[in-house]
Amino acid sequence: MDRGDIEEAAGEEEFPRLGGGKYRPVGAHDRAVVEMSSIDPGSSSSSSTLKNIRVVAPGEMGAGAREGPIPEDGVNGHQKESKLELFGFDSLVNILGLKSMTGEQIPAPSSPRDGEDISIMQGHPKPALKMGTMMGVFVPCLQNILGIIYYIRFTWIVGMAGIGQSLVLVLLCGLCTFLTTISLSAIATNGAMKGGGPYYLIGRALGPEVGISIGLCFFLGNAVAGALYVLGAVETFLKAFPAAGIFRETITKVNGTAVAESVQSPSSHDLQIYGIVVTILLCFIVFGGVKMINRVAPAFLLPVLLSILCIFIGMFLAKTDDPDTGITGLRLKSFRDNWSSAYQMTNNAGIPDPLGGTYWSFNELVGLFFPAVTGIMAGSNRSASLKDTQRSIPVGTLAATLSTTLLYVISVLFFGAVATRDKLLTDRLLTATVAWPLPLIVHVGIILSTLGAALQSLTGAPRLLAAIANDDILPILNYFKVADTSEPHIATLFTALICIGCVVIGNLDLITPTVTMFYLLCYAGVNLSCFLLDLLDAPSWRPRWKYHHWSLSFVGASLCIVIMFLISWSFTVVAIALASLIYKYVGLKGKAGDWGDGFKSAYFQLALRSLRSLGADQVHPKNWYPIPLVFCRPWGQLPENVPCHPKLADFANCMKKKGRGMSIFVSILDGDYYECAEEAKEACKQLATYIEYKRCEGVAEIVVAPNMTEGFRGIIQTMGLGNLKPNIVVMRYPEIWRRENLTEIPSTFVGIINDCITANKGVVIIKGLEEWPNEYQRQYGTIDLYWIVRDGGLMLLLSQLLLTKESFESCKIQLFCIAEEDSDAEALKADVKKFLYDLRMQAEVIVVTMKSWDIRSEGNSKEDSLEAFDAAQRRISDYLGEIKSQGSTPRLANGKAMVVNEQQVEKFLYTMLKLNSTILSYSRMAAVVLVSLPPPPLNHPAYFYMEYMDLLVENVPRMLIVRGYHRDVVTLFT
């Protein structure tokens, strides 16, 4: 292609060059697309020339990309352009990355933040400043990890636990954060990250409930950590400047030395007052905006690194000839003396005291030290500001974790060799004592590092809370919602109140275990997320970070739980209980959201494995569950926007025991599939929403077919998988068939029954659906079963399922056995009672013998039934006369010749009349009547069968007509 033509057509704009050369890279949120107009047919150039390139809005793409005549010349000429026209330019544009995949693929996001549309003005907007690995991840993590614990508690921990157990402590906590970093790297490199840090990762991996419960606990941990840093800064300040204390300092006697010495400790009231003032000042800075904080935050790291350097220089230059009290310099003797542990009682300030109220052991030290290794999430929280998230988060976080762990290991060896144990236990600022050239350098480093960390906590915690609120899952958090460019002022104020409340406690050693629990809970969630995603290995799980394995994540999660119980089983139970309560609350009050979490994938994998384990063999009667196929298309009209009869949904729930089971609600849409596909999708959504509103455990399906018969035949053959296919078809009895077309409804109804018999499916037809009770309408009386043919126990099982519902639990079951004329009624009754006893079913057994009787002999008492019988006979005679008048051989819907035996027709009518009379005699006051469904007679018109059925259900207000299939659904055996 001629480059000059592109430059001429593009004008001053800079567009991709297809012929080589440089091009302007497309940004992540560039919503513009390139419209390639047709090549000018009049061009005489031997190569295809691209002209009239212009920028259009995404909404214009559909029509604009296909306008213009088809070119007739150029390379490959008309054929090449025709192939491109076949595929369409939309696909090409998507491949080139010129459209936002998020906006195209998620038209209706469950979370507002998942599909947010970012409007960008056309032109060349100024790109946002992006940070690299060093300033974007390594420096924030290092600044959050190195903090107050290292300066004012680490030497004390070495003195209490000894060098040996201190090394175990550092390596144990370092291994926990290292494994968590591996899991974090895998999840963070599996796709783009948004605001919320670990909450976003956990929520998208384990679901909204788990994500919000752990996210809120992590928010509390960050808020409490702010108080931890504030108290550390205040304590350091009061140690450096004792005269600044308002209240009298605490004097503690040191025991275990040759001469008892007095050690001064800041007053708890001073810690509270100064801590509240500092917290308020930091809140004013946070309210000023995050831009100023981000500019100043890296500068806080420089004093920290300088102070650490001064500490190590001071240890090397420590005097050995005339040292300060307890400072021995780097001596092997001190190293040997401090190797073992010296756990003992201390007072609230941590000073050894036999009468103190706190006994320190290895477990308590784990809780005290663990906050010194936290902070590995600082890089993931800045994912939106990184140039390359996939590379920066793993490299920067691992580098910070390994470097700080190595620093702690070296510090344990040096601290244990530079001073006596008494000095380690009594000098809370030993790092400042040994620092070169002045202790003031360490004091300034401690204060600046802790204030910087506190500022980061007071900045990050409100944004975490705002991110949870913006997902719009928990309505109670709506007060903390903020726009993308706004500051979370309300969340900041709430965080400040929590921080001030913890500062009032005033005891650093009581706050750190609380922070530890929340951080460990969050780290366990990250490890479990990676474990689940790695174990399931869904097609979407493709992290760029390859150095991970599900076993490492499992060990990391287990280690987090073990450390939690090592620290304090009571704090662990409280933290897990708090997360569980939040989880339950989100499940009850939260809005539904599908984030494609790992649990959904786990359910899918479990369903597939269960389906394969079931196999294709028949299910044993002990494990049989009804899977009703509810035919929603009514024989009549329903109100607008009601896709299923409400009482059908109520009856579907009655077929489940304690809610166990699944229903499939299907409906048929008449028409052509290509024309009605979109309409079917909308109807399916509407039906699914309705059955969820009716609290039915089931799925919705809409099938497009030329007519109802063809549609149902396809459904009955293909619906379901393996042994999870529907086994019972539930539908409404067409009571309106006489008012409609006489040939359509009867033939369709009979065809459905025959299809069910052929497919070996059970059938339940509900007559009097309008009278069916809902869950709040309690029924009294009896459930009467007219057991005519053996149906595998389906009718018996349905009656037992009805009794488990509140609406029918007050009813009793009556079983009517319809016997032959010469049967022994008493023997039959005894056999049925024994059978019911073995089935663990209670019912009153009544044997009814169908004796020959003259229809006219009981005319007075059976007037209604006789009138219905005469009317049915008259209508059938008229129908036969109409058929005979046509002259040709009448045929059924399946093409077979219709053979009508008038004596047989009258016999069928008589049987239905007698059965109906029996039902009315015994069950006029029954809550519901169940009767066996007679199969449609062969070679009889569907119209005749409808007449038989009408005569059966005459004057019975509520009836279930049931047909089982050739297998047992109940069993006698255990």
VOLO-12470 format. One record per residue (C-alpha): x, y, z. Coordinates in steps of 0.001 Angstrom, whole numbers, padded with zeros to 6 digits, always signed. Layout:
VOLO-12470
XYZ ...
This chain:
VOLO-12470
+000000+000000+000000 +001202+003504-000790 +002137+005239+002464 +001494+008622+000975 -002152+007849+000354 -002637+006985+004021 -000905+010143+005165 -002977+012204+002764 -006196+010607+003841 -005410+010760+007538 -004485+014390+007465 -003106+015578+010738 -004417+012563+012624 -002021+009714+013394 -003467+006282+012556 -002180+002718+012244 -000107+002131+009105 -000853-001169+007462 +002179-000912+005193 +004752-000759+007978 +006296+002047+009946 +005373+003523+013291 +001831+003904+014483 +000094+005411+017490 -000661+002697+020086 -004312+002381+021041 -005020+003105+024720 -006891+000765+027005 -009968+003021+027038 -009812+004253+023444 -013442+004042+022285 -012805+005224+018757 -012890+002732+015893 -011532+002934+012376 -014029+002881+009537 -012601+001539+006315 -014672+002794+003419 -014879+001004+000080 -012070+001433-002382 -012782+003813-005217 -013746+001680-008235 -012209+004235-010541 -008719+003903-009135 -006155+002659-011634 -003536+001741-009058 -002311-001819-009203 -002428-002134-005420 -005378-001734-003101 -005570+001754-001708 -007190+002636+001581 -008924+005993+001555 -011250+008139+003601 -010139+006896+006983 -012053+008702+009685 -012889+008319+013334 -016472+007443+014210 -018315+006751+017433 -018877+003100+018338 -022585+003415+017785 -022023+004316+014096 -019977+001212+013417 -022823-001088+012501 -024006+000723+009413 -020966+002715+008448 -018658-000227+008079 -020783-001753+005350 -021705+001254+003283 -020297+001922-000186 -020036-000135-003394 -018017-003313-003620 -014681-002714-005380 -014120-004455-008689 -010334-004185-008981 -007183-004175-006876 -005290-007110-005459 -007603-010134-005303 -010285-007771-006533 -013883-008496-005735 -013360-011898-004073 -011106-010633-001330 -013418-007770-000430 -016430-010081-000517 -014778-012388+002021 -014160-009449+004323 -017757-008370+003888 -018857-011867+004890 -017001-011728+008195 -017779-008068+008805 -015408-005421+010002 -016648-005575+013584 -014738-008805+014130 -011575-007345+012640 -011847-004260+014805 -012217-006380+017927 -009164-008439+017029 -007133-005267+016628 -008147-004230+020121 -009856-001025+018977 -012976-001718+021009 -013356-002132+024726 -013871-005845+025331 -015453-005162+028682 -018124-002958+027252 -018935-005363+024433 -019024-008613+026360 -020822-007522+029527 -023854-005507+028470 -025562-005836+031854 -022955-006148+034592 -024009-007427+037993 -021649-004955+039619 -021633-001326+038480 -017863-001279+038561 -017543-004284+036262 -019007-002648+033203 -018489+001027+033780 -018352+003051+030613 -015581+005617+030585 -016226+008472+028203 -013104+009867+026555 -013151+012873+024308 -011890+012377+020808 -008459+013737+020177 -005276+013168+022121 -006029+013254+025856 -003083+013600+028162 -002160+010112+029399 -002196+009463+033119 +001151+009127+034839 +002008+005446+035268 +004517+004039+037728 +006985+001227+037279 +007946-001663+039503 +010242+000312+041790 +008052+003284+042718 +004718+001589+042103 +005185-001653+044039 +008584-002109+045701 +008743+001229+047542 +005122+001120+048886 +005545-002486+050045 +008872-001743+051671 +007461+001331+053372 +004511-000637+054775 +006592-003641+055867 +009386-001747+057613 +007777+000023+060518 +007346+000441+064199 +007715-003212+065169 +011274-003349+063848 +012392-000243+065717 +010833-000524+069160 +009829-004210+069513 +012282-006314+067531 +015177-006102+069995 +012748-006904+072824 +011481-009959+070881 +015091-011178+070420 +015694-010792+074149 +012510-012645+075081 +012608-015493+072526 +016379-015760+072102 +018247-015858+068817 +017219-019410+067936 +013475-019051+068363 +013570-015529+066913 +014995-016997+063700 +012174-019581+063696 +009690-016775+064275 +011019-014654+061402 +011193-017599+059004 +007684-018785+059943 +006100-015371+059357 +008256-014789+056274 +007192-018132+054786 +003546-017216+055335 +003868-013906+053484 +006091-015468+050796 +003502-018145+049951 +000767-015504+050036 +002818-013393+047624 +003073-016361+045243 -000724-016745+045312 -001218-012996+044964 +001093-012919+041941 -000846-015697+040227 -004262-014090+040752 -003063-010573+039961 -001584-011707+036628 -004731-013517+035521 -006414-010357+034274 -006926-006671+034809 -007392-005503+038391 -009599-002722+039660 -009858-000835+042936 -010192-002737+046159 -006896-004623+046267 -007256-008008+047992 -011022-007539+048289 -011301-007383+044502 -009132-010490+044082 -010885-012555+046742 -014374-011431+045745 -013863-012295+042083 -012372-015671+043022 -014599-016792+045916 -017766-014795+045302 -019330-011610+046691 -020183-013069+050099 -016648-014240+050883 -015093-011169+049253 -017161-008698+051268 -016761-010573+054565 -012964-010772+054256 -012795-007301+052685 -014584-005682+055627 -012328-007519+058069 -009303-006333+056100 -010709-002810+056259 -010937-003096+060041 -007378-004410+060114 -006138-001399+058161 -008069+001004+060373 -006689-000595+063531 -003209-000647+062002 -003448+003135+061687 -003845+003308+065456 -000873+000958+065849 +001376+003257+063827 +000119+006403+065592 +000821+004920+069022 +004276+003835+067863 +005107+007352+066699 +003809+008906+069920 +005673+006422+072116 +008903+007121+070232 +008393+010850+070567 +007825+010618+074331 +010872+008382+074713 +013034+010892+072856 +011562+013902+074651 +010382+012821+078140 +009743+016424+079119 +006878+016537+076640 +004827+014170+078791 +001826+015734+080473 +001289+013048+083078 +003813+011466+085361 +005828+008674+083766 +005539+005108+084967 +008538+003818+086921 +009184+000111+086623 +011767-001838+088589 +013860-004283+086620 +014463-007636+088256 +017057-010224+087447 +019997-007781+087494 +022717-007417+090089 +021398-004041+091114 +017732-003230+090651 +017344-000369+088218 +014418+001904+087461 +013167+002182+083897 +010934+004982+082769 +007942+004256+080554 +005522+006801+078983 +002174+007219+080671 -000800+005591+078957 -002738+008864+079271 -000012+010688+077342 -000215+008040+074639 -003974+008518+074402 -003959+012321+074275 -001080+012673+071829 -002447+009776+069759 -005859+011398+069339 -004265+014723+068346 -001977+013073+065798 -004862+011044+064339 -006942+014184+063861 -004040+015969+062167 -003491+013025+059827 -007201+013021+058978 -006979+016652+057918 -004127+015712+055579 -006155+012817+054161 -009123+015122+053588 -006765+017359+051630 -006517+014784+048874 -004619+011681+047853 -002442+013498+045303 -000456+015269+048003 -000084+012011+049928 +001264+010159+046894 +003838+012888+046281 +005107+012904+049858 +004847+009161+050634 +008053+008024+048823 +010052+010618+050770 +009128+008860+054036 +011188+005827+052992 +014496+007699+052829 +014744+008389+056597 +013844+004757+057249 +016653+003404+055084 +019084+005975+056500 +018185+005077+060069 +018605+001344+059399 +022018+002042+057907 +022952+004073+060989 +021815+001219+063264 +024095-001311+061564 +027025+001133+061503 +026482+001777+065213 +026530-001949+065995 +029831-002367+064195 +031336+000683+065963 +029939-000126+069421 +032576+000310+072109 +033895-002798+073724 +036402-001268+076195 +034065+001132+078040 +030583+000397+076737 +027260+001716+077934 +025385-000424+080414 +024413-003623+078618 +026003-002735+075248 +028761-005304+074675 +029456-004747+071013 +029407-007650+068595 +030619-010361+070975 +030393-014126+070597 +029729-014424+074350 +026623-012258+074041 +025551-014352+071062 +025802-017580+073118 +024095-016039+076148 +021176-014799+074059 +020698-017959+071969 +018103-019575+074232 +014720-018133+075199 +013813-016324+078415 +010025-016142+078532 +008719-014415+081679 +006046-012161+083146 +005889-008476+082191 +003741-005507+083019 +001500-003741+080514 +004484-001786+079148 +006439-004974+078424 +008958-004455+081245 +009922-007710+083055 +008071-007937+086345 +007317-011098+088334 +004099-009474+089507 +003091-008440+085998 -000159-009521+084424 +001166-010817+081076 +003176-013967+080439 +004921-014065+077070 +005457-017244+075073 +006327-018039+071467 +002675-017927+070454 +002187-014409+071823 +005357-013230+070103 +004015-014452+066777 +001035-012171+067209 +003260-009288+068243 +005745-009661+065379 +003487-010606+062482 +002431-006985+061683 +006123-006394+060883 +005825-008614+057783 +002463-007306+056559 +002162-004748+053805 +002540-007028+050797 -000814-005816+049430 +000398-002225+048987 +001447-002865+045386 -001799-004557+044375 -003737-001609+045774 -001982+000622+043205 -002696-001608+040206 -004540+001150+038360 -001419+003347+038460 +001072+000754+037169 +002484+000640+033668 +002672-003166+033577 +000553-004811+036264 +001366-008323+035078 +005082-007802+035732 +005308-005170+038433 +003127-006811+041115 +004925-010198+041246 +008456-008824+040888 +008015-005829+043197 +006113-007672+045927 +008461-010663+045975 +011502-008398+046040 +010111-006453+049007 +009140-009661+050860 +012492-011381+050388 +014588-008284+051123 +012763-007487+054371 +012855-011127+055508 +016617-011185+054875 +016958-007921+056814 +015073-009403+059767 +017225-012550+059796 +020454-010535+059782 +019072-008188+062440 +018285-011116+064752 +021912-012263+064596 +023325-008772+065140 +020921-007704+067894 +021562-010937+069771 +025325-010342+069682 +025460-006614+070497 +023847-006410+073965 +023018-008381+077060 +019605-009927+077551 +018679-007441+080260 +019476-004578+077927 +017413-006167+075172 +014435-006536+077491 +014558-003135+079176 +015690-000704+076483 +012687-000407+074214 +014650+001938+071931 +017865-000047+071774 +017994+000647+068039 +018376+004335+068843 +020897+003657+071610 +023323+001839+069292 +022723+004065+066257 +025617+006088+064870 +026273+008973+065201 +023202+010160+067143 +020072+008419+068479 +018082+011343+067096 +018437+009929+063590 +016596+006774+064613 +013988+008771+066511 +013277+010884+063443 +013244+007757+061229 +010802+005998+063516 +008451+008955+063727 +008460+009627+059986 +008087+005958+059044 +005212+005358+061457 +003434+008559+060493 +003861+007677+056824 +002489+004170+057427 -000405+005593+059434 -001110+008027+056617 -001158+005112+054152 -003578+003197+056379 -005908+006176+056762 -005746+006632+052987 -006120+003001+051897 -008781+001818+054348 -011466+004355+053267 -010858+003527+049617 -011235-000158+050375 -014562+000550+052096 -015654+002758+049184 -014735+000012+046695 -016914-002470+048590 -019769+000042+048688 -019451+000874+044978 -020031-002766+044065 -023613-002198+045252 -023953-005633+046848 -024615-004570+050444 -027275-001813+050694 -026171-000751+054199 -022878+000498+052739 -024535+002879+050283 -023522+005819+052491 -019874+005203+051591 -020366+005228+047812 -018251+007728+045890 -017714+008660+042267 -014521+007567+040550 -012876+010989+040816 -014186+011903+044274 -012597+011509+047672 -014313+009091+050111 -014861+011674+052841 -017567+009771+054739 -015515+006557+054676 -012461+008518+055845 -014390+009965+058777 -015652+006507+059721 -012107+005104+059533 -010825+007962+061723 -013425+007171+064396 -012318+003523+064485 -008683+004591+064646 -009344+007026+067512 -011236+004328+069405 -008212+002018+069198 -005860+004853+070179 -007886+005335+073366 -006884+001783+074344 -003348+003136+074408 -001616-000270+074615 +000388-001237+071562 +000736-004876+072619 -003048-005290+072871 -003716-003814+069420 -001188-005818+067402 -002899-009258+067861 -006144-007778+066545 -004407-006421+063457 -002648-009749+063011 -005921-011704+062946 -007491-009537+060264 -004366-009613+058093 -004014-013372+058454 -007670-013827+057543 -007119-011788+054394 -003957-013713+053485 -005789-016992+054016 -008487-015754+051635 -005911-014928+048955 -004312-018363+049296 -007664-020145+049215 -008638-018165+046122 -005505-019242+044279 -005902-022808+045568 -009452-023046+044259 -008689-021444+040896 -005564-023531+040401 -007250-026766+041407 -010261-026216+039155 -008075-024979+036297 -010920-023381+034364 -010203-022304+030764 -010138-018674+031928 -007361-019429+034458 -004250-018388+032518 -002003-016370+034880 +001201-014977+033456 +002980-015820+036703 +003879-019476+036158 +005686-020198+039431 +002682-021338+041403 +000957-024559+042348 -002227-025379+044201 -000232-027218+046886 +001748-024050+047715 -001480-022080+048065 -002956-024796+050270 +000129-024784+052506 -000036-020983+052647 -003696-020991+053673 -003082-023731+056259 -000112-021821+057636 -002247-018707+058038 -004861-020656+059998 -002180-022334+062140 -000573-018991+062960 -003967-017581+063902 -004530-020366+066427 -000943-020115+067663 -001473-016474+068501 -004813-016832+070250 -007583-019313+069702 -010097-016874+071230 -009118-014055+068861 -009234-016558+065988 -012751-017696+066858 -013891-014078+067165 -012353-013126+063779 -013835-016152+061986 -017196-015608+063688 -017209-011965+062610 -016413-012937+059017 -019107-015645+059152 -021719-013190+060424 -020871-010761+057643 -021047-013645+055145 -024501-014636+056407 -025687-011035+056389 -024516-010522+052812 -026295-013734+051805 -029559-012536+053379 -029519-008812+052604 -027062-008508+049730 -028008-008131+046111 -027357-011027+043781 -024244-010727+041663 -022397-013104+039363 -018684-012320+039248 -017637-015602+037677 -016153-016706+040979 -014401-020000+041606 -017281-021472+043583 -019446-021349+040467 -016728-023216+038621 -016483-025694+041499 -020234-026285+041369 -019959-026866+037644 -017104-029345+038059 -018957-031105+040876 -022090-031323+038764 -020151-032818+035868 -018445-035340+038118 -021729-036258+039791 -023404-036604+036425 -020671-038945+035227 -020839-040969+038425 -024586-041417+038032 -024002-042951+034632 -026769-043815+032230 -028277-046656+034245 -031606-046321+035955 -031550-044722+039379 -032275-047030+042301 -035692-046381+043889 -033996-045381+047160 -032218-042564+045339 -035096-041551+043109 -036094-037895+043111 -038924-036379+041105 -037599-034077+038375 -040787-032537+037044 -040954-031013+033592 -043534-028283+034153 -045319-027400+030941 -045950-023684+031393 -047930-022970+028272 -051458-022742+029628 -054677-023945+028070 -056036-020449+028327 -055008-016845+028912 -052739-015509+031634 -052252-011953+032847 -049662-009873+031043 -046016-010468+032079 -046934-013737+033842 -045160-016483+031865 -046377-019386+034021 -049552-020094+035908 -048806-019240+039574 -050451-022422+040839 -048229-024557+038602 -045220-023169+040431 -046915-023879+043766 -047602-027469+042724 -044002-027925+041539 -042866-027038+045058 -045265-029627+046459 -043365-032349+044597 -040166-031708+046580 -039287-032922+050039 -037804-030051+052092 -036975-028199+048902 -034741-030953+047539 -035074-031512+043846 -035116-029582+040636 -037910-028503+038349 -037612-027632+034673 -040095-025024+033532 -040566-025099+029772 -042681-023169+027355 -043063-023317+023598 -042951-020284+021354 -044665-020800+017992 -042748-019491+015021 -039496-019675+013087 -036332-020004+015167 -034338-017422+013222 -037087-014880+013589 -037970-015602+017220 -034544-016287+018745 -034260-012936+020514 -037865-013079+021645 -037216-016543+023089 -034209-015254+025050 -036264-012466+026579 -039093-014889+027379 -036610-017256+029039 -035251-014435+031219 -038778-013450+032172 -039682-017047+033055 -036491-017502+035098 -037202-014307+037004 -040740-015446+037703 -039833-018882+039065 -037191-017232+041257 -039895-014872+042521 -042057-017911+043283 -039096-019458+045138 -038981-022532+042937 -035740-024452+042705 -035516-024909+038979 -034452-023700+035577 -036339-022094+032725 -036244-023121+029071 -038011-021681+026034 -038209-023714+022818 -039127-022249+019439 -041067-024652+017238 -043594-024511+014382 -046318-025764+016713 -046837-027080+020218 -046784-030751+019232 -043430-030555+017466 -041982-028415+020219 -043005-030761+023016 -041773-033797+021095 -038346-032195+020826 -038365-031265+024504 -039305-034729+025727 -036486-036300+023712 -033630-033898+024407 -034226-032131+027719 -031753-033045+030453 -028459-034924+030660 -027915-038540+031634 -029925-039453+034702 -030772-035808+035307 -033426-035899+032646 -036959-034991+033742 -038965-038047+034755 -042438-036529+035291 -044366-034201+032999 -046669-031804+034844 -049347-029863+032987 -052776-028380+033389 -055930-030153+032290 -057431-028305+029282 -060816-027482+030777 -061440-024841+028105 -061125-027176+025136 -064807-026997+024245 -064662-023222+023866 -061641-023434+021531 -060965-025202+018268 -062196-028766+018744 -059434-030292+016625 -056405-028405+017989 -056482-028843+021771 -057653-032501+021901 -055100-033669+019342 -052309-031717+021030 -053255-032957+024505 -053496-036593+023421 -050258-036264+021444 -048439-035008+024558 -049717-037959+026608 -048694-040449+023924 -045254-038834+023671 -044808-039174+027422 -045823-042848+027311 -043445-043498+024430 -040595-041704+026197 -041390-043605+029429 -042119-040491+031445 -044546-040153+034298 -047500-037803+033831 -049318-035632+036339 -052302-033668+035018 -053871-031098+037336 -057595-030542+037095 -058921-027534+038995 -055612-025695+038986 -057273-022449+039998 -058345-024113+043247 -054893-025436+044120 -053778-024010+047515 -050635-021977+048004 -048232-022491+050906 -050290-020321+053257 -053696-021963+052667 -053999-024858+055120 -056129-027785+053957 -058149-030230+056064 -059812-033520+055235 -058297-036353+053252 -056036-037030+050310 -057857-039767+048404 -055990-042108+046098 -057863-044238+043560 -055241-046850+042816 -056476-048635+039718 -053298-049809+038000 -049802-050451+039287 -047754-047342+038582 -044500-048104+040399 -045712-046309+043512 -045694-042835+041958 -049173-041993+043223 -048299-043194+046725 -045080-041154+046705 -046882-038021+045558 -049315-038300+048441 -046434-038574+050919 -044720-035535+049395 -047954-033557+049747 -048045-034358+053463 -044613-032751+053940 -046038-029346+052952 -047647-027039+055485 -050795-026680+053406 -051511-030460+053491 -049841-031578+056724 -053183-031749+058556 -054679-034160+056021 -054894-037944+056128 -054499-040382+053264 -057244-042740+052077 -056315-045407+049547 -059169-046744+047410 -058341-050027+045673 -060530-050617+042635 -060929-054386+042486 -062288-056755+039907 -065762-058197+040369 -064634-061570+041646 -061764-060363+043852 -061581-061165+047550 -061936-057691+049075 -060678-058604+052545 -057612-060432+051267 -056801-057542+048936 -057175-055071+051785 -054826-057068+054013 -052220-057311+051272 -052343-053574+050595 -052051-052739+054303 -048997-055001+054608 -047528-053365+051521 -048047-049867+052922 -046567-050912+056270 -043425-052149+054553 -043235-048860+052637 -043413-046872+055934 -046633-045194+054776 -049780-044655+056786 -053124-044693+054995 -056638-046002+055459 -057333-048725+052896 -060770-049001+051309 -061558-051654+048687 -064186-050762+046076 -065564-053495+043814 -066727-052419+040347 -069881-054525+039978 -072134-054601+036947 -075010-052249+037304 -077733-050784+035201 -077149-047139+034415 -080836-046318+034484 -081543-048145+037772 -079978-045421+039878 -081131-042516+037765 -082530-040485+040610 -079344-040451+042675 -076981-040127+039723 -078843-037475+037811 -075870-035179+037240 -073608-037974+036122 -076243-039427+033822 -076803-036065+032181 -073090-035800+031496 -073086-039374+030175 -075992-038710+027814 -074438-035466+026586 -071157-037232+025853 -072930-040000+023967 -074845-037454+021903 -071725-035465+020986 -069842-038619+020000 -072769-039756+017812 -072833-036400+016073 -069076-036572+015531 -069331-040091+014042 -072171-039014+011803 -070127-036100+010490 -067210-038418+009725 -069401-040964+007930 -070965-038257+005811 -067552-037388+004342 -067431-040729+002508 -063661-041213+002661 -061795-043325+005186 -061137-041126+008220 -057547-041032+009491 -055891-040042+012729 -053222-037389+013204 -050467-040018+012834 -051846-041145+009474 -053370-044420+010669 -056905-045347+009760 -059478-044574+012406 -061349-047686+013561 -064323-046967+015802 -066203-049652+017686 -069339-048007+019024 -069831-050674+021680 -066278-050127+022889 -066825-046352+022988 -069939-046845+025123 -068014-049210+027398 -065294-046584+027930 -067903-043964+028677 -069628-046290+031108 -066324-047049+032924 -065570-043357+033347 -069122-042718+034557 -068866-045461+037179 -065444-044248+038373 -066670-040661+038555 -069718-041756+040548 -067493-043669+042959 -065239-040646+043456 -068212-038390+044116 -069644-040898+046574 -066520-041296+048697 -064426-038171+048083 -066747-035237+047653 -065123-033508+050669 -061534-034581+049972 -058783-031964+049855 -057431-033508+046665 -058162-036645+044672 -055512-038692+042876 -056600-041116+040179 -054788-043195+037596 -054585-041769+034088 -056032-044073+031438 -053896-044260+028282 -055490-042971+025069 -057056-045955+023244 -055440-046891+019958 -057269-045921+016758 -059674-043685+018649 -059912-039991+017781 -058491-037504+020268 -061961-035990+020512 -063311-039262+021969 -060536-039389+024592 -061354-035876+025716 -064958-036928+026166 -063813-039868+028311 -061634-037575+030450 -064330-034950+030837 -066686-037608+032130 -064007-038752+034638 -063355-035295+036124 -066995-034139+036095 -067937-032273+039313 -064601-033081+041002 -063165-029709+042084 -059512-030687+042537 -057920-033767+040990 -054475-035083+040068 -054548-037568+037202 -051353-039611+037511 -049627-042139+035287 -046398-043797+036365 -043847-045451+034150 -042517-048953+033958 -040261-048826+036995 -040531-048536+040766 -040043-045221+042513 -040513-046677+046009 -038922-049741+047589 -039600-052015+050534 -035944-052540+051378 -033640-050434+053515 
